[in-house]
Amino acid sequence: MYQVGQEVIGYWGAMHPYSYGQISEWNPEQSMKFVVQWDDGSEFHGRCSDIYHGNVGCSGIGVYFAQNEEAA
């Protein structure tokens, strides 16, 4: 389930493998796009199909829903 405020983790690989943040915008009535506000202040704009479910890294580089034990 996608919700504003839901915690997500960005897995990018290489030297800076993780970003932590929350979904800051999502309006399903207008589009399936969302915005993540990362802890460092940057933003990620994507589609709901861009967020992976499961363990971080299991589907490669991308944005994942944070599991309770993974949340920042």
The first five atom37 places (N, CA, C, CB, O) and aatype in JSON, in Angstrom:
{
  "aatype": [12, 18, 5, 19, 7, 5, 6, 19, 9, 7, 18, 17, 7, 0, 12, 8, 14, 18, 15, 18, 7, 5, 9, 15, 6, 17, 2, 14, 6, 5, 15, 12, 11, 13, 19, 19, 5, 17, 3, 3, 7, 15, 6, 13, 8, 7, 1, 4, 15, 3, 9, 18, 8, 7, 2, 19, 7, 4, 15, 7, 9, 7, 19, 18, 13, 0, 5, 2, 6, 6, 0, 0],
  "atom_mask": [
    [1, 1, 1, 1, 1],
    [1, 1, 1, 1, 1],
    [1, 1, 1, 1, 1],
    [1, 1, 1, 1, 1],
    [1, 1, 1, 0, 1],
    [1, 1, 1, 1, 1],
    [1, 1, 1, 1, 1],
    [1, 1, 1, 1, 1],
    [1, 1, 1, 1, 1],
    [1, 1, 1, 0, 1],
    [1, 1, 1, 1, 1],
    [1, 1, 1, 1, 1],
    [1, 1, 1, 0, 1],
    [1, 1, 1, 1, 1],
    [1, 1, 1, 1, 1],
    [1, 1, 1, 1, 1],
    [1, 1, 1, 1, 1],
    [1, 1, 1, 1, 1],
    [1, 1, 1, 1, 1],
    [1, 1, 1, 1, 1],
    [1, 1, 1, 0, 1],
    [1, 1, 1, 1, 1],
    [1, 1, 1, 1, 1],
    [1, 1, 1, 1, 1],
    [1, 1, 1, 1, 1],
    [1, 1, 1, 1, 1],
    [1, 1, 1, 1, 1],
    [1, 1, 1, 1, 1],
    [1, 1, 1, 1, 1],
    [1, 1, 1, 1, 1],
    [1, 1, 1, 1, 1],
    [1, 1, 1, 1, 1],
    [1, 1, 1, 1, 1],
    [1, 1, 1, 1, 1],
    [1, 1, 1, 1, 1],
    [1, 1, 1, 1, 1],
    [1, 1, 1, 1, 1],
    [1, 1, 1, 1, 1],
    [1, 1, 1, 1, 1],
    [1, 1, 1, 1, 1],
    [1, 1, 1, 0, 1],
    [1, 1, 1, 1, 1],
    [1, 1, 1, 1, 1],
    [1, 1, 1, 1, 1],
    [1, 1, 1, 1, 1],
    [1, 1, 1, 0, 1],
    [1, 1, 1, 1, 1],
    [1, 1, 1, 1, 1],
    [1, 1, 1, 1, 1],
    [1, 1, 1, 1, 1],
    [1, 1, 1, 1, 1],
    [1, 1, 1, 1, 1],
    [1, 1, 1, 1, 1],
    [1, 1, 1, 0, 1],
    [1, 1, 1, 1, 1],
    [1, 1, 1, 1, 1],
    [1, 1, 1, 0, 1],
    [1, 1, 1, 1, 1],
    [1, 1, 1, 1, 1],
    [1, 1, 1, 0, 1],
    [1, 1, 1, 1, 1],
    [1, 1, 1, 0, 1],
    [1, 1, 1, 1, 1],
    [1, 1, 1, 1, 1],
    [1, 1, 1, 1, 1],
    [1, 1, 1, 1, 1],
    [1, 1, 1, 1, 1],
    [1, 1, 1, 1, 1],
    [1, 1, 1, 1, 1],
    [1, 1, 1, 1, 1],
    [1, 1, 1, 1, 1],
    [1, 1, 1, 1, 1]
  ],
  "atom_positions": [
    [[0.83, -1.18, 0.0], [0.0, 0.0, 0.0], [0.87, 1.24, 0.0], [-0.94, 0.0, 1.2], [1.81, 1.35, 0.79]],
    [[0.57, 2.15, -0.86], [1.31, 3.4, -0.98], [0.64, 4.46, -0.14], [1.41, 3.85, -2.46], [-0.57, 4.68, -0.25]],
    [[1.41, 5.13, 0.72], [0.87, 6.17, 1.57], [1.88, 7.29, 1.72], [0.48, 5.61, 2.94], [3.09, 7.05, 1.77]],
    [[1.39, 8.53, 1.8], [2.27, 9.64, 2.13], [2.8, 9.39, 3.54], [1.52, 11.02, 2.04], [2.04, 9.05, 4.44]],
    [[4.09, 9.54, 3.71], [4.74, 9.29, 5.0], [5.35, 7.91, 5.13], [0.0, 0.0, 0.0], [6.08, 7.64, 6.07]],
    [[5.04, 7.03, 4.19], [5.58, 5.68, 4.25], [7.09, 5.71, 4.0], [4.88, 4.76, 3.23], [7.56, 6.39, 3.08]],
    [[7.83, 4.97, 4.8], [9.29, 4.96, 4.68], [9.74, 4.08, 3.54], [9.92, 4.5, 5.99], [9.2, 3.0, 3.31]],
    [[10.75, 4.57, 2.82], [11.33, 3.83, 1.7], [12.85, 3.89, 1.8], [10.83, 4.4, 0.34], [13.4, 4.76, 2.48]],
    [[13.5, 2.97, 1.12], [14.96, 2.91, 1.06], [15.37, 2.89, -0.4], [15.53, 1.66, 1.83], [14.85, 2.1, -1.19]],
    [[16.31, 3.75, -0.76], [16.89, 3.72, -2.09], [18.15, 2.89, -2.05], [0.0, 0.0, 0.0], [19.05, 3.16, -1.26]],
    [[18.23, 1.88, -2.91], [19.44, 1.06, -3.0], [20.1, 1.36, -4.32], [19.11, -0.48, -2.86], [19.55, 1.05, -5.38]],
    [[21.27, 1.97, -4.28], [21.94, 2.45, -5.5], [23.21, 1.68, -5.82], [22.27, 3.92, -5.36], [23.77, 1.86, -6.9]],
    [[23.68, 0.83, -4.93], [24.91, 0.09, -5.18], [26.13, 0.99, -5.03], [0.0, 0.0, 0.0], [26.0, 2.13, -4.59]],
    [[27.29, 0.5, -5.4], [28.55, 1.23, -5.44], [28.93, 1.84, -4.08], [28.48, 2.34, -6.48], [28.69, 1.22, -3.04]],
    [[29.52, 3.04, -4.09], [30.09, 3.64, -2.89], [29.06, 4.23, -1.93], [31.06, 4.7, -3.29], [29.33, 4.3, -0.73]],
    [[27.91, 4.65, -2.41], [26.86, 5.23, -1.57], [25.6, 4.42, -1.77], [26.62, 6.75, -1.9], [24.67, 4.85, -2.46]],
    [[25.57, 3.23, -1.18], [24.53, 2.28, -1.56], [23.11, 2.58, -1.09], [24.89, 0.97, -1.07], [22.16, 2.09, -1.7]],
    [[22.92, 3.38, -0.03], [21.58, 3.53, 0.52], [21.18, 4.99, 0.71], [21.47, 2.81, 1.83], [22.0, 5.84, 1.06]],
    [[19.91, 5.26, 0.48], [19.27, 6.52, 0.83], [18.01, 6.16, 1.61], [18.95, 7.41, -0.44], [17.37, 5.15, 1.32]],
    [[17.68, 6.97, 2.58], [16.49, 6.72, 3.39], [15.56, 7.91, 3.27], [16.86, 6.46, 4.88], [16.0, 9.06, 3.28]],
    [[14.27, 7.64, 3.15], [13.33, 8.73, 3.02], [11.9, 8.27, 3.2], [0.0, 0.0, 0.0], [11.62, 7.16, 3.65]],
    [[10.98, 9.18, 2.82], [9.55, 8.93, 2.93], [8.85, 9.41, 1.68], [8.97, 9.61, 4.18], [9.3, 10.34, 1.01]],
    [[7.73, 8.76, 1.37], [6.9, 9.24, 0.28], [6.29, 10.57, 0.73], [5.77, 8.2, -0.12], [5.61, 10.62, 1.75]],
    [[6.54, 11.64, -0.03], [6.04, 12.96, 0.36], [4.84, 13.4, -0.47], [7.15, 13.98, 0.22], [4.07, 14.26, -0.04]],
    [[4.67, 12.82, -1.66], [3.53, 13.16, -2.51], [3.05, 11.92, -3.23], [3.9, 14.27, -3.52], [3.85, 11.13, -3.74]],
    [[1.76, 11.75, -3.28], [1.15, 10.69, -4.07], [-0.32, 10.99, -4.18], [1.39, 9.28, -3.45], [-1.02, 11.14, -3.18]],
    [[-0.79, 11.09, -5.4], [-2.21, 11.37, -5.63], [-2.73, 10.39, -6.66], [-2.43, 12.84, -6.1], [-2.62, 10.63, -7.86]],
    [[-3.3, 9.27, -6.21], [-3.74, 8.22, -7.14], [-4.87, 8.65, -8.06], [-4.17, 7.01, -6.37], [-5.07, 8.05, -9.12]],
    [[-5.63, 9.69, -7.67], [-6.72, 10.14, -8.53], [-6.2, 10.82, -9.8], [-7.62, 11.09, -7.76], [-6.86, 10.78, -10.84]],
    [[-5.02, 11.44, -9.72], [-4.48, 12.16, -10.87], [-3.48, 11.34, -11.67], [-3.82, 13.43, -10.42], [-3.45, 11.43, -12.9]],
    [[-2.69, 10.55, -11.01], [-1.67, 9.76, -11.7], [-1.13, 8.71, -10.74], [-0.51, 10.66, -12.25], [-1.47, 8.71, -9.56]],
    [[-0.3, 7.85, -11.24], [0.34, 6.86, -10.39], [1.78, 7.29, -10.06], [0.34, 5.48, -11.07], [2.63, 6.45, -9.76]],
    [[2.03, 8.59, -10.1], [3.36, 9.1, -9.79], [3.47, 9.44, -8.31], [3.68, 10.33, -10.64], [2.47, 9.74, -7.65]],
    [[4.69, 9.39, -7.8], [4.94, 9.71, -6.4], [6.25, 10.49, -6.3], [4.99, 8.44, -5.53], [7.04, 10.53, -7.25]],
    [[6.47, 11.09, -5.14], [7.71, 11.8, -4.85], [8.22, 11.3, -3.51], [7.5, 13.37, -4.83], [7.47, 11.18, -2.55]],
    [[9.52, 10.99, -3.47], [10.19, 10.61, -2.22], [11.06, 11.78, -1.79], [11.03, 9.3, -2.39], [11.8, 12.34, -2.6]],
    [[10.96, 12.15, -0.53], [11.86, 13.15, 0.07], [12.9, 12.37, 0.85], [11.07, 14.17, 1.0], [12.59, 11.74, 1.86]],
    [[14.16, 12.4, 0.37], [15.24, 11.69, 1.03], [15.73, 12.47, 2.25], [16.4, 11.43, 0.06], [15.53, 13.68, 2.33]],
    [[16.37, 11.79, 3.18], [16.87, 12.42, 4.39], [17.88, 13.52, 4.11], [17.48, 11.38, 5.29], [18.04, 14.43, 4.92]],
    [[18.58, 13.44, 2.97], [19.57, 14.47, 2.63], [18.94, 15.7, 1.96], [20.64, 13.88, 1.72], [19.65, 16.63, 1.58]],
    [[17.6, 15.71, 1.81], [16.9, 16.85, 1.23], [16.59, 16.73, -0.24], [0.0, 0.0, 0.0], [15.81, 17.51, -0.77]],
    [[17.18, 15.77, -0.92], [16.91, 15.59, -2.35], [15.59, 14.86, -2.55], [18.07, 14.82, -3.03], [15.04, 14.29, -1.6]],
    [[15.09, 14.86, -3.78], [13.83, 14.22, -4.11], [14.0, 13.2, -5.23], [12.8, 15.26, -4.51], [14.91, 13.31, -6.05]],
    [[13.14, 12.23, -5.24], [13.07, 11.24, -6.31], [11.65, 11.22, -6.81], [13.53, 9.82, -5.82], [10.71, 11.07, -6.02]],
    [[11.47, 11.38, -8.11], [10.16, 11.33, -8.74], [10.06, 10.03, -9.52], [9.91, 12.56, -9.66], [10.95, 9.69, -10.3]],
    [[8.98, 9.3, -9.31], [8.82, 8.03, -9.99], [7.36, 7.62, -10.12], [0.0, 0.0, 0.0], [6.45, 8.35, -9.72]],
    [[7.17, 6.44, -10.69], [5.83, 5.84, -10.8], [5.72, 4.76, -9.73], [5.59, 5.23, -12.24], [6.72, 4.23, -9.26]],
    [[4.49, 4.45, -9.36], [4.29, 3.43, -8.32], [4.92, 2.1, -8.7], [2.8, 3.23, -8.06], [5.33, 1.35, -7.82]],
    [[5.0, 1.81, -9.97], [5.64, 0.55, -10.4], [7.16, 0.57, -10.19], [5.33, 0.29, -11.88], [7.81, -0.45, -10.35]],
    [[7.72, 1.74, -9.82], [9.16, 1.86, -9.58], [9.56, 1.45, -8.16], [9.6, 3.27, -9.83], [10.75, 1.36, -7.87]],
    [[8.59, 1.2, -7.27], [8.91, 0.82, -5.9], [8.81, -0.7, -5.79], [7.96, 1.52, -4.87], [7.79, -1.3, -6.14]],
    [[9.88, -1.29, -5.29], [9.92, -2.75, -5.13], [9.43, -3.17, -3.75], [11.34, -3.26, -5.37], [9.57, -2.43, -2.78]],
    [[8.86, -4.35, -3.69], [8.47, -4.99, -2.43], [9.51, -6.07, -2.14], [7.01, -5.6, -2.5], [10.07, -6.65, -3.07]],
    [[9.75, -6.34, -0.89], [10.7, -7.4, -0.54], [11.96, -6.84, 0.07], [0.0, 0.0, 0.0], [12.05, -5.65, 0.37]],
    [[12.94, -7.71, 0.25], [14.21, -7.31, 0.86], [14.96, -6.35, -0.04], [15.06, -8.54, 1.15], [14.98, -6.5, -1.26]],
    [[15.59, -5.37, 0.59], [16.35, -4.37, -0.16], [17.44, -5.05, -0.96], [16.96, -3.31, 0.79], [18.2, -5.85, -0.42]],
    [[17.51, -4.75, -2.24], [18.52, -5.32, -3.12], [18.09, -6.57, -3.84], [0.0, 0.0, 0.0], [18.79, -7.04, -4.74]],
    [[16.93, -7.14, -3.47], [16.52, -8.4, -4.09], [16.17, -8.24, -5.56], [15.33, -8.98, -3.34], [16.24, -9.2, -6.33]],
    [[15.79, -7.04, -5.96], [15.45, -6.79, -7.38], [16.46, -5.87, -8.04], [14.07, -6.19, -7.49], [16.21, -5.37, -9.14]],
    [[17.59, -5.65, -7.39], [18.61, -4.78, -7.96], [18.49, -3.35, -7.48], [0.0, 0.0, 0.0], [17.84, -3.08, -6.46]],
    [[19.1, -2.45, -8.2], [19.1, -1.04, -7.85], [17.7, -0.48, -7.97], [20.08, -0.25, -8.75], [16.97, -0.79, -8.91]],
    [[17.3, 0.35, -6.99], [15.98, 0.96, -7.04], [15.47, 1.37, -5.67], [0.0, 0.0, 0.0], [16.22, 1.39, -4.7]],
    [[14.18, 1.69, -5.61], [13.52, 2.14, -4.39], [12.68, 0.99, -3.84], [12.63, 3.41, -4.66], [11.95, 0.33, -4.58]],
    [[12.78, 0.78, -2.54], [12.09, -0.32, -1.87], [11.27, 0.22, -0.71], [13.1, -1.38, -1.37], [11.63, 1.2, -0.08]],
    [[10.14, -0.45, -0.44], [9.42, -0.16, 0.8], [10.28, -0.65, 1.95], [8.0, -0.82, 0.82], [10.8, -1.77, 1.91]],
    [[10.45, 0.19, 2.97], [11.26, -0.19, 4.13], [10.5, -1.19, 4.99], [11.63, 1.05, 4.96], [9.32, -0.99, 5.29]],
    [[11.16, -2.25, 5.36], [10.63, -3.17, 6.34], [10.87, -2.56, 7.72], [11.28, -4.59, 6.22], [11.75, -1.72, 7.86]],
    [[10.13, -2.96, 8.73], [10.27, -2.37, 10.06], [11.7, -2.38, 10.56], [9.39, -3.1, 11.03], [12.16, -1.4, 11.14]],
    [[12.42, -3.48, 10.35], [13.79, -3.59, 10.85], [14.79, -2.81, 10.0], [14.2, -5.03, 10.92], [15.93, -2.62, 10.42]],
    [[14.39, -2.36, 8.8], [15.29, -1.63, 7.91], [15.09, -0.12, 7.99], [15.1, -2.09, 6.48], [15.94, 0.64, 7.52]],
    [[13.99, 0.32, 8.56], [13.65, 1.75, 8.58], [14.72, 2.55, 9.3], [12.29, 1.98, 9.25], [15.29, 2.11, 10.31]],
    [[14.98, 3.73, 8.76], [16.02, 4.59, 9.36], [15.55, 5.22, 10.66], [16.44, 5.69, 8.39], [16.29, 5.96, 11.29]]
  ]
}
